[in-house]
Amino acid sequence: MGTRNLNGERLRDMYAKMMKIRLFEEKADELFVKGQLPGAIHTSIGQEAVAVGVASALRPDDVVIATHRAHGHCLMRGVDVKGMFAELLGKKSGTCKGKGGSMHIMDASKSMLGANGIVGQQIPIATGAGMAIKAKGTHQVCACFFGDGASNSGVFHEALNLASLWKLPVIYVCENNLYAVSVPVSKSTCVKDIAVRAKGYDIPGVVVDGMDVIAVYEATSKAVERARKGDGPTLIECKAYRFMGHSRGDPAHGPYRTKEELESWKKKDPIKKLLRMIKLSDQEVKKIEEDLVAEIEEAVRFAQKSPYPDPQEALQDLYV
Protein backbone atom coordinates (compact mmCIF):
# COMPACT_ATOMS: atom_id res chain seq x y z
CA MET A 1 0.00 0.00 0.00
CA GLY A 2 1.74 3.15 -1.17
CA THR A 3 1.36 6.75 -0.09
CA ARG A 4 2.45 8.66 -3.18
CA ASN A 5 1.12 12.22 -3.37
CA LEU A 6 -0.16 11.87 0.21
CA ASN A 7 1.67 13.74 2.93
CA GLY A 8 1.19 13.26 6.65
CA GLU A 9 -1.53 15.90 6.84
CA ARG A 10 -3.57 14.28 4.04
CA LEU A 11 -3.32 10.89 5.72
CA ARG A 12 -4.36 12.38 9.04
CA ASP A 13 -7.34 13.99 7.31
CA MET A 14 -8.34 10.65 5.79
CA TYR A 15 -8.19 9.02 9.21
CA ALA A 16 -10.30 11.77 10.78
CA LYS A 17 -12.91 11.52 8.01
CA MET A 18 -13.23 7.76 8.32
CA MET A 19 -13.50 8.10 12.08
CA LYS A 20 -16.20 10.73 11.64
CA ILE A 21 -18.26 8.37 9.50
CA ARG A 22 -17.79 5.52 11.99
CA LEU A 23 -18.87 7.61 14.98
CA PHE A 24 -21.78 9.16 13.08
CA GLU A 25 -23.07 5.73 12.08
CA GLU A 26 -22.72 4.34 15.58
CA LYS A 27 -24.70 7.27 16.99
CA ALA A 28 -27.38 6.96 14.30
CA ASP A 29 -27.71 3.26 15.08
CA GLU A 30 -28.04 4.09 18.80
CA LEU A 31 -30.80 6.62 18.11
CA PHE A 32 -32.65 4.10 15.95
CA VAL A 33 -32.55 1.47 18.70
CA LYS A 34 -33.95 4.07 21.12
CA GLY A 35 -36.85 4.71 18.76
CA GLN A 36 -35.86 8.29 17.95
CA LEU A 37 -35.05 7.69 14.28
CA PRO A 38 -38.09 6.83 12.13
CA GLY A 39 -38.06 4.57 9.10
CA ALA A 40 -35.08 2.32 8.40
CA ILE A 41 -31.35 2.75 8.81
CA HIS A 42 -28.50 1.26 6.77
CA THR A 43 -25.07 1.94 8.25
CA SER A 44 -21.78 1.89 6.36
CA ILE A 45 -19.63 0.75 9.29
CA GLY A 46 -16.69 -1.10 7.70
CA GLN A 47 -17.03 0.61 4.32
CA GLU A 48 -15.61 4.02 5.31
CA ALA A 49 -12.51 3.69 3.14
CA VAL A 50 -14.57 3.73 -0.06
CA ALA A 51 -16.34 7.01 0.65
CA VAL A 52 -13.22 8.75 1.96
CA GLY A 53 -10.86 7.34 -0.68
CA VAL A 54 -13.08 8.55 -3.51
CA ALA A 55 -13.73 11.92 -1.88
CA SER A 56 -10.03 12.58 -1.44
CA ALA A 57 -9.57 12.47 -5.21
CA LEU A 58 -12.44 14.86 -6.01
CA ARG A 59 -12.72 18.63 -6.25
CA PRO A 60 -15.32 20.43 -4.13
CA ASP A 61 -17.43 21.08 -7.24
CA ASP A 62 -17.41 17.47 -8.41
CA VAL A 63 -20.82 15.90 -7.86
CA VAL A 64 -21.78 12.72 -6.04
CA ILE A 65 -24.82 10.45 -6.22
CA ALA A 66 -25.11 7.54 -3.79
CA THR A 67 -27.11 4.56 -2.61
CA HIS A 68 -29.55 4.16 0.29
CA ARG A 69 -26.43 3.58 2.46
CA ALA A 70 -25.24 7.16 2.02
CA HIS A 71 -24.45 8.80 5.36
CA GLY A 72 -20.73 8.42 4.72
CA HIS A 73 -20.96 9.82 1.22
CA CYS A 74 -22.77 12.89 2.54
CA LEU A 75 -20.21 13.44 5.29
CA MET A 76 -17.32 13.14 2.82
CA ARG A 77 -18.80 16.01 0.81
CA GLY A 78 -19.02 18.20 3.89
CA VAL A 79 -22.77 18.05 4.46
CA ASP A 80 -23.55 19.64 7.83
CA VAL A 81 -23.69 17.10 10.66
CA LYS A 82 -26.45 18.99 12.47
CA GLY A 83 -28.56 19.09 9.33
CA MET A 84 -27.96 15.40 8.72
CA PHE A 85 -29.05 14.28 12.18
CA ALA A 86 -32.06 16.59 11.98
CA GLU A 87 -32.95 15.00 8.66
CA LEU A 88 -32.62 11.49 10.08
CA LEU A 89 -34.97 12.48 12.90
CA GLY A 90 -37.46 13.99 10.43
CA LYS A 91 -37.01 17.54 11.70
CA LYS A 92 -37.66 20.82 9.89
CA SER A 93 -34.03 21.88 10.27
CA GLY A 94 -32.84 18.83 8.33
CA THR A 95 -30.97 19.13 5.06
CA CYS A 96 -34.17 18.21 3.22
CA LYS A 97 -36.52 19.81 5.77
CA GLY A 98 -37.16 16.40 7.31
CA LYS A 99 -38.78 15.05 4.14
CA GLY A 100 -35.99 12.87 2.80
CA GLY A 101 -34.82 10.91 5.79
CA SER A 102 -31.92 8.52 5.86
CA MET A 103 -32.31 7.01 2.40
CA HIS A 104 -32.99 10.18 0.41
CA ILE A 105 -30.68 12.69 2.02
CA MET A 106 -29.02 15.31 -0.19
CA ASP A 107 -27.43 18.76 -0.21
CA ALA A 108 -26.87 20.30 -3.63
CA SER A 109 -24.87 23.16 -2.08
CA LYS A 110 -22.22 20.58 -1.19
CA SER A 111 -22.44 18.87 -4.61
CA MET A 112 -24.20 15.91 -2.99
CA LEU A 113 -26.99 15.27 -5.47
CA GLY A 114 -28.69 12.70 -3.31
CA ALA A 115 -29.07 9.20 -2.03
CA ASN A 116 -31.48 6.82 -3.72
CA GLY A 117 -33.62 4.14 -2.12
CA ILE A 118 -34.29 2.24 -5.37
CA VAL A 119 -31.54 -0.23 -6.23
CA GLY A 120 -29.50 0.95 -9.22
CA GLN A 121 -31.61 3.98 -10.07
CA GLN A 122 -28.85 6.44 -9.18
CA ILE A 123 -26.74 5.05 -12.05
CA PRO A 124 -28.73 6.59 -14.96
CA ILE A 125 -29.18 9.80 -12.95
CA ALA A 126 -25.42 10.07 -12.54
CA THR A 127 -25.01 9.41 -16.25
CA GLY A 128 -27.36 12.33 -16.92
CA ALA A 129 -25.29 14.49 -14.58
CA GLY A 130 -22.20 13.51 -16.56
CA MET A 131 -23.92 14.51 -19.78
CA ALA A 132 -24.83 17.91 -18.29
CA ILE A 133 -21.24 18.44 -17.14
CA LYS A 134 -19.91 17.66 -20.60
CA ALA A 135 -22.45 19.99 -22.23
CA LYS A 136 -21.44 22.83 -19.89
CA GLY A 137 -17.73 22.19 -20.34
CA THR A 138 -16.96 22.63 -16.63
CA HIS A 139 -14.46 19.74 -16.42
CA GLN A 140 -16.19 18.37 -13.33
CA VAL A 141 -16.73 14.67 -12.74
CA CYS A 142 -19.61 12.75 -11.21
CA ALA A 143 -18.90 9.93 -8.77
CA CYS A 144 -21.71 7.38 -8.64
CA PHE A 145 -21.85 4.79 -5.85
CA PHE A 146 -23.86 1.57 -6.04
CA GLY A 147 -23.79 -1.94 -4.62
CA ASP A 148 -22.99 -5.30 -6.16
CA GLY A 149 -26.68 -6.08 -6.54
CA ALA A 150 -27.23 -2.99 -8.67
CA SER A 151 -24.68 -4.22 -11.20
CA ASN A 152 -27.22 -6.83 -12.28
CA SER A 153 -29.87 -4.26 -13.13
CA GLY A 154 -30.63 -3.28 -16.69
CA VAL A 155 -29.96 0.41 -16.07
CA PHE A 156 -26.37 -0.38 -15.05
CA HIS A 157 -25.64 -1.75 -18.53
CA GLU A 158 -27.62 0.90 -20.38
CA ALA A 159 -25.90 3.70 -18.49
CA LEU A 160 -22.36 2.36 -18.96
CA ASN A 161 -23.00 1.86 -22.65
CA LEU A 162 -24.13 5.46 -23.15
CA ALA A 163 -21.42 6.89 -20.88
CA SER A 164 -18.76 5.10 -22.89
CA LEU A 165 -20.33 6.02 -26.23
CA TRP A 166 -20.52 9.71 -25.30
CA LYS A 167 -17.30 9.70 -23.21
CA LEU A 168 -19.01 11.11 -20.14
CA PRO A 169 -17.01 12.15 -17.03
CA VAL A 170 -18.54 9.63 -14.64
CA ILE A 171 -16.73 7.44 -12.11
CA TYR A 172 -18.89 4.37 -11.44
CA VAL A 173 -17.96 3.05 -7.99
CA CYS A 174 -19.29 -0.40 -7.11
CA GLU A 175 -19.19 -0.95 -3.36
CA ASN A 176 -19.10 -4.73 -3.45
CA ASN A 177 -19.75 -5.73 0.17
CA LEU A 178 -20.47 -9.31 -1.00
CA TYR A 179 -24.20 -9.25 -0.23
CA ALA A 180 -27.30 -7.75 -1.81
CA VAL A 181 -29.32 -7.68 1.42
CA SER A 182 -28.83 -11.39 2.24
CA VAL A 183 -28.01 -12.80 -1.21
CA PRO A 184 -24.29 -13.51 -1.63
CA VAL A 185 -22.74 -12.12 -4.78
CA SER A 186 -21.63 -15.64 -5.73
CA LYS A 187 -25.30 -16.64 -6.09
CA SER A 188 -26.43 -13.56 -7.98
CA THR A 189 -23.57 -12.64 -10.30
CA CYS A 190 -21.97 -14.83 -12.98
CA VAL A 191 -18.56 -13.13 -12.88
CA LYS A 192 -16.04 -13.17 -10.05
CA ASP A 193 -15.15 -9.50 -10.52
CA ILE A 194 -17.88 -7.03 -11.41
CA ALA A 195 -15.20 -4.75 -12.85
CA VAL A 196 -14.69 -7.10 -15.83
CA ARG A 197 -18.06 -5.97 -17.13
CA ALA A 198 -16.36 -2.73 -18.16
CA LYS A 199 -14.78 -4.63 -21.08
CA GLY A 200 -18.17 -4.89 -22.72
CA TYR A 201 -18.30 -1.10 -22.91
CA ASP A 202 -14.64 -0.49 -23.81
CA ILE A 203 -13.81 1.38 -20.61
CA PRO A 204 -11.34 0.65 -17.81
CA GLY A 205 -12.52 -1.73 -15.10
CA VAL A 206 -10.46 -1.71 -11.91
CA VAL A 207 -10.65 -3.95 -8.82
CA VAL A 208 -9.34 -2.42 -5.59
CA ASP A 209 -9.23 -3.34 -1.92
CA GLY A 210 -12.17 -1.41 -0.53
CA MET A 211 -10.76 -1.75 2.98
CA ASP A 212 -7.67 0.26 1.92
CA VAL A 213 -8.39 3.99 1.68
CA ILE A 214 -5.14 4.72 -0.16
CA ALA A 215 -5.81 2.06 -2.80
CA VAL A 216 -9.27 3.53 -3.37
CA TYR A 217 -7.81 7.05 -3.56
CA GLU A 218 -5.17 6.04 -6.11
CA ALA A 219 -7.63 4.21 -8.36
CA THR A 220 -10.07 7.13 -8.21
CA SER A 221 -7.33 9.67 -8.96
CA LYS A 222 -6.52 7.86 -12.22
CA ALA A 223 -10.19 7.64 -13.14
CA VAL A 224 -10.72 11.33 -12.39
CA GLU A 225 -7.72 12.31 -14.53
CA ARG A 226 -9.07 10.24 -17.40
CA ALA A 227 -12.53 11.78 -17.07
CA ARG A 228 -11.27 15.37 -16.93
CA LYS A 229 -9.24 14.80 -20.10
CA GLY A 230 -12.42 13.81 -21.91
CA ASP A 231 -11.54 10.13 -22.21
CA GLY A 232 -14.74 8.94 -20.58
CA PRO A 233 -15.87 6.84 -17.61
CA THR A 234 -14.21 4.21 -15.42
CA LEU A 235 -15.75 1.36 -13.44
CA ILE A 236 -14.08 0.87 -10.05
CA GLU A 237 -15.04 -2.15 -7.99
CA CYS A 238 -14.18 -1.77 -4.30
CA LYS A 239 -14.18 -5.10 -2.48
CA ALA A 240 -15.44 -4.16 0.97
CA TYR A 241 -17.58 -5.47 3.81
CA ARG A 242 -20.27 -4.06 6.06
CA PHE A 243 -19.78 -4.94 9.71
CA MET A 244 -23.46 -4.41 10.53
CA GLY A 245 -26.47 -6.11 8.99
CA HIS A 246 -28.08 -4.82 5.81
CA SER A 247 -30.41 -2.77 8.00
CA ARG A 248 -31.01 -2.63 11.75
CA GLY A 249 -33.53 -5.46 11.56
CA ASP A 250 -30.86 -7.76 10.12
CA PRO A 251 -28.47 -9.43 12.62
CA ALA A 252 -24.85 -8.58 11.89
CA HIS A 253 -23.73 -12.19 11.49
CA GLY A 254 -26.55 -14.01 9.88
CA PRO A 255 -28.34 -16.17 9.26
CA TYR A 256 -26.85 -15.74 5.79
CA ARG A 257 -23.23 -15.13 6.88
CA THR A 258 -21.18 -16.71 9.62
CA LYS A 259 -19.77 -15.08 12.71
CA GLU A 260 -16.34 -16.35 11.65
CA GLU A 261 -16.61 -14.54 8.31
CA LEU A 262 -17.57 -11.31 10.03
CA GLU A 263 -14.69 -11.54 12.48
CA SER A 264 -12.20 -12.24 9.68
CA TRP A 265 -13.26 -9.07 7.88
CA LYS A 266 -13.16 -7.01 11.07
CA LYS A 267 -9.45 -7.81 11.21
CA LYS A 268 -9.20 -5.76 7.97
CA ASP A 269 -10.87 -2.71 9.57
CA PRO A 270 -9.96 0.19 7.23
CA ILE A 271 -9.58 2.70 10.07
CA LYS A 272 -7.18 0.53 12.03
CA LYS A 273 -5.33 -0.31 8.83
CA LEU A 274 -4.63 3.34 8.06
CA LEU A 275 -3.81 4.14 11.67
CA ARG A 276 -1.05 1.53 11.62
CA MET A 277 0.55 3.39 8.71
CA ILE A 278 0.47 6.99 9.85
CA LYS A 279 2.52 8.55 12.59
CA LEU A 280 -0.06 9.73 15.10
CA SER A 281 0.54 9.69 18.82
CA ASP A 282 -2.03 8.22 21.19
CA GLN A 283 -2.74 11.76 22.33
CA GLU A 284 -3.43 12.94 18.75
CA VAL A 285 -5.74 10.00 18.13
CA LYS A 286 -7.60 10.69 21.36
CA LYS A 287 -7.94 14.40 20.48
CA ILE A 288 -9.37 13.63 17.03
CA GLU A 289 -11.93 11.24 18.49
CA GLU A 290 -12.91 13.56 21.35
CA ASP A 291 -13.46 16.46 18.94
CA LEU A 292 -15.60 14.29 16.66
CA VAL A 293 -17.66 12.90 19.54
CA ALA A 294 -18.30 16.45 20.78
CA GLU A 295 -19.37 17.57 17.29
CA ILE A 296 -21.73 14.62 16.92
CA GLU A 297 -23.25 14.99 20.39
CA GLU A 298 -23.88 18.69 19.76
CA ALA A 299 -25.51 17.84 16.43
CA VAL A 300 -27.78 15.27 18.07
CA ARG A 301 -28.88 17.78 20.73
CA PHE A 302 -29.64 20.28 17.97
CA ALA A 303 -31.68 17.70 16.07
CA GLN A 304 -33.60 16.56 19.14
CA LYS A 305 -34.56 20.14 20.05
CA SER A 306 -35.57 21.07 16.50
CA PRO A 307 -39.29 21.14 15.65
CA TYR A 308 -41.02 18.79 13.25
CA PRO A 309 -42.28 20.32 9.99
CA ASP A 310 -45.86 21.53 9.94
CA PRO A 311 -48.19 18.99 8.25
CA GLN A 312 -49.25 21.76 5.85
CA GLU A 313 -45.70 21.72 4.42
CA ALA A 314 -46.07 18.14 3.15
CA LEU A 315 -46.99 19.21 -0.38
CA GLN A 316 -44.36 21.94 -0.60
CA ASP A 317 -41.08 21.42 -2.51
CA LEU A 318 -42.53 18.69 -4.72
CA TYR A 319 -41.32 20.54 -7.81
CA VAL A 320 -38.37 22.84 -8.34
N, C-alpha and C positions, 0 to 999 in steps of 0.2 A: 504494500500500500504506500504509494508515494505522496509527497506533499509539494509538488512543484507548483509554483505561483501562489502558494499559501504560506504566509508568514504566521508568526505566533499569534498575532492579534486576530487574524482571520480564523484560525483554528479555535481560538478561545471563543470567538463569536459563534461559530458553528456549535460548539459545546453548549453555550448558553441558550441558543435557540432550540436545540433538541431537548434540553432540560425544561425549557418553558413549555414546550408541547406536552412533555411527559407529566409535568405538574398540573397543567391545565386539564388534561384528560382525566387524571386521577381525581381532581376536584369535581369535575363534571359528573363522573361516575358516582362519587359520593353524594352529590345533590340528587341524582336520579334515584339512588337507593332510598334516600330520605323522603322521596315523593315530591320534591320541589321542582323537578324538571319534567314537564309534560312530554307526551309522545314517546319516541324511542331514542336511543343513544348508541352510536357506533364509535368506539374509541380507536385511536391509531397507535396505542401503546405498543412499542416494538418496531413500528414503521417510521419512526421520526427521521431517520437518515435520508429517506427518499424525498420528503418535503424540503428539508433543509439543504440537501445536496443540490437539488434542482434550483431552489431559490438563490443559492449562492452564485449561480452562473447567470442569473437574469438581471436585467436593468429594472429600475423602479417602474418604468412605463411599460414593460412587457406584461402581457395579460395572462391570467391563469383561470382555468375552468377545472373543477374537481368533481369527485364522486360524493356519495352520501356520507363518506367517512372523511370529512373535510376540515375539521377544526385545525389540524396542523397546517394545512395549506393556507388557511386564512391567516393564521398567526405568522407564517413565514412571509406573508406580504405586508405585514404591519397593521392588520386590522386591529382596532382598539379592543383591548381585553375586556374593559367594562361593557362596551357595546355588545361584545360576543356573549358574555354571560347573561346580559339582559335579554338578548335574543333567545338564548336557550331557555330562559325562564318565561318567555312569552310577554316580555314587558315593552312598554311604549318607547323606552329609551334604547331598545335594541337596534342593531345595525339595519334591520329591516322592519323596524317599528313593532317587533314581536310577531310578525306575520309569517316569517320564513321558518323559524325554528332551527333545530340542529341540522337537518338535511337539506335546507335550502338557503343557507346563510350566504350573504354576499356583501361586497362593498366596492362599488365601481371606482370610488375615489382612490382606492388602494390597488386598482387594476385587478381586483379579485371579482371576476365576472359571475361567480356563483357556484354553489354545489348543486348536485342534481340527484334526486331520489330515484330516478328511473335508470335501470342498468344500461349503460352504453350511450344514453341519449346526449351526454355532454360531448361526445366525439364529433358528430356532425355540427354541433354548435361551434365548437372550437375551430373546425374547418372553415366555417363561415367567417369567424373572427380573423382567421388567417387570410382569407380572401379580401376582407375589408382592409387589413393592414397593407397587403400588396397593392390594392387599388389606391390607397392614400400615399404610399411610398414613404412610410415613416420608419422603415427598417426595424420595427419591433418584431418580437416573436410571440407566439401563443404556446404556453405549456398546458397540455391536456392530460389529466390523470384519470386512469380507469383501472378496474381490476381484471384479473385473469378471466373471470366469467364473461365480461363485456367483450373480450376478443373473439367470442363465438357468435356475436350478434351481427346481423346483416349490415347495420350502419357502420360498424368498424371497417368492413371491407370496402363499402361504398365510399366512405370518407377518405381512407388511405389511397384509394385509386384516384379520386379527384385531386387530392392534395399533391400527389406525385405528378399527375398530368399537368396541373397548373403551377407546380413548383411553389407551393404555399409555405410560409414560414411557421410551421407548426411542429412542436416537439411532442410526440405521442409517448406518454410515460405509462407503461403498464406496471402497476404495483401488484406483482404476482405473489400473493401471500399464501398460495397453494390451495385455497379453498374459496369456492363461490357459495357463501353461507356455510353449508355443511358438505357440499359436493367437492371431493378432491379433484384437482386439476387433471390427474391421471385418468379419471373416469369421465371427464367432460371434453378433453382436448386431445386431438390425435397427434400432436407434435410435442416433443419434449420441451422445446424452447419456443415460446410464442414469438420471439423476435425473428425467427426464420420466416415468418409470414411476410416480412418486409420484402423478401426476394420477389414475391409475386407482383409487387408494385414498383420494383426497380429503385428502392430506396435503402439506405443503410438500416440494418437491424442489429442492435447491440444488446448483449446480455451482461448485466453487472450485478455485483453483490449488493443487494439492497440494504444490507446491514452495515455497509461501509460508506459513510458519508462522503469521503474523499473520492472513492470510485464513482459514486453517483455524480458528484460535482464535475469530475474530469470528463465523463461521458457526455454530460449535458453541455459542458463548455464547447466540445467539438460539434455537437449538434446545433448549438446556438450560432456558432461561427458559420457553419454551413448554411443555415437558414438566412442569416443576415446578408450573406453574399448572393442570395437569390438562387441557391442550388436545391432548395426544397426541403421536405420534411425528413425526420428521422424517427424510427421506432426504438425506444429504449425499454428493455424489460428489466425491471429491478426485482430480483429474487429476494423476497422479504418474508416476514412472519408477524402475525398479530398475536400478542401475548394474551389478549382477552378474547372472549367469544365474539361471534359475529355481531351480536347486539347484547344488551344486558341480560336478556332472557335466555341466553345461550351459555351454558357452563364453559369455562375457559378450556377445559381439557376433554371435552367429549359431549356426547358419546362417539362422535365421528373421528376424534383424534386422541391419541394416548397421552397420558401424563408424562411418559418418558420422552415422547416427541417434543412436547412443550418445553420440558426442562432442558433438552438438548439445544433448542433454539435460544432459550434464555441465556445460555452460556455465550451466545454471539451478540448479546445486547449492544446495539450500536453506540449508545452513550458511553458505556464502560469501555468499549473498544477504542473510541476516540480519546477518552480520558487517559488511557494507558500510553497514548502516543505523545500527548502534549505536556509541556512542562508547567503544570499548575500546582501550587502548594495546597496542602489541605485547607489552609486558611482562605485561599482564593476560591477554592471549590465551595467551601462553606458560605462565603460572602455572596457568591453568585446565586446559590440556592436560597439563602435567606432573603435576598432582594426579590427574587422571583415569587417566593411564597407570600411576601408582603404585598406585592403587586396583585397577585391573584386573590388574596383574601380581601383586599380593598375593593377589587372589582366585584366580588361576590356580594359584599355588603351593599355596594351601589345598586346592583341588580335586584337584590332582595327588597330594598327600600323604594325602588322605582314603581310607579303605578302601572296597572294593566291598561291597554288601549281601550277607549270607549267603544262599546259594541257598534255605535253608529259609524265608526271608522272602517268597519269590515269591508265595505265596498269601495273604499278609496284606494288609490294607487294600483288599480287593476290594469290600467293602460298608461303608457308614458305620455 
